[in-house]
Amino acid sequence: MLEIFYNFYGLNEIIFTKLNYITNNGIIPYILQAISSIFFIANFAVFYIFTCLYFYFKTRKATNTEEYFTPIYNKLVLVGICYAIFGLTFAGLKFSVNMPRPFCSLAAGQFATVANIEFERCLSSFPSAHTGLSILVAYALWQHINNVTKIACCIIIATVAVSRVTLAMHYPADIIYSALVTFLVIIAGNVIYKILKPLVITPVKEVIVKLIFKQTNSSRELD
């Protein structure tokens, strides 16, 4: 089963070796490493918190607080649910499947990398969290960006995927299954969101509007 669904009868290693060799030239691996580092899973949490704070202050300045806040709140909750499922799913897979990364499953002459592999966990190859997170970010932005930016998002996803091979952190199979798992996570997140929306999400939103933004609206009415 492993030979069929992961090794692809040897193609997994062959594609890795060729792509790793081609992209480890000049400054290319350093550029790819910099792009890849942006999509470290903890970075999304920081970005998410700053986004919430940004829209909090934007909502305070809005004329109709609830009308402005509701769609933003709903989207942030949906993305937050997807991110939580994503983190749990990928951590669970990495620490249960324990697939070795290329840098520790191949001989020294079979790969190149500019990454500091000394501090990397060897048995965390499956699946690629960086690739999955880039897909999740694109999903979060997709409805709010134009076609040019959508193309840019697709290019970034492909770049992150290639970077993980360049750095000898993942095999192509890890990237392919990462995309599949991420799509399943997004579907599961949307299902859970729809279930929780009338039970928890909307009531919490109404409480937030009343408690946090009530004073702002009252002050604006007095003015």
Secondary structure, DSSP 4 states (H G I P E B T S, - for coil): -HHHHTSGGGHHHHHHHHHHHHH-STTHHHHHHHHHHHT-HHHHHHHHHHHHHHHHHHHHT-SSHHHHHHHHHHHHHHHHHHHHHHHHHHHHHHHHH-PPPHHHHS-GGG----S-GGGS-TT--SS-HHHHHHHHHHHHHGGGS-HHHHHHHHHHHHHHHHHHHHTTS--HHHHHHHHHHHHHHHHHHHHHHHHHIIIIIHHHHHHHHHHHSHHHHHHHHH-
